[in-house]
Amino acid sequence: MQWMYVATSSLVRLSGIDATRPGGLADIVDRHLDAGGKLVSSQLLTLEVRRVAVRISNSGGDPTGLMSHYAAVTALRTLDKAVMQRAWSITQNIKTLDSIHLATCALLAQDGLDVCLLTSDKAMASVGHSLGLTVVAG
């Protein structure tokens, strides 16, 4: 079974609640799920989604779309020492929380999970490739 790792920025973009349009992300995820694939992320996603939902609600918006996409994530990897060490070891220029997502995805792949990284962020895609990850860009 194929797993697709979803970082927060991709989930937010997929939900169409930021200033950008979901583009091909929605089609990519729909095809993945229709083929029996699953979505996975880090526990970090839970906190980040909560913060985004609060911002949306406090500005009069509706976070329902975001929360429904979040509910489709069927597995969350624990934020632990191994993740922090792997994030620390990334030498490329990448944002802090993105390094945690990349480290988590890399560890899942290292542990034998058939996983690819979904991203629309060029820096994440570049670093993901350098870490040996399969990257699906939308």
Protein Blocks (a to p, Z undefined) as FASTA:
>chain_A
ZZddddfklmmmmnopambdfkjmlmmmmmmmmnopacdddfklmmmmmmmmmmmmmnop
afklmmmmmmmpmbdcdddfklmmmmmmpmbdcdfklmmmmmmmmmmmmnopacddddfb
fklmmmmmmnopacddZZ
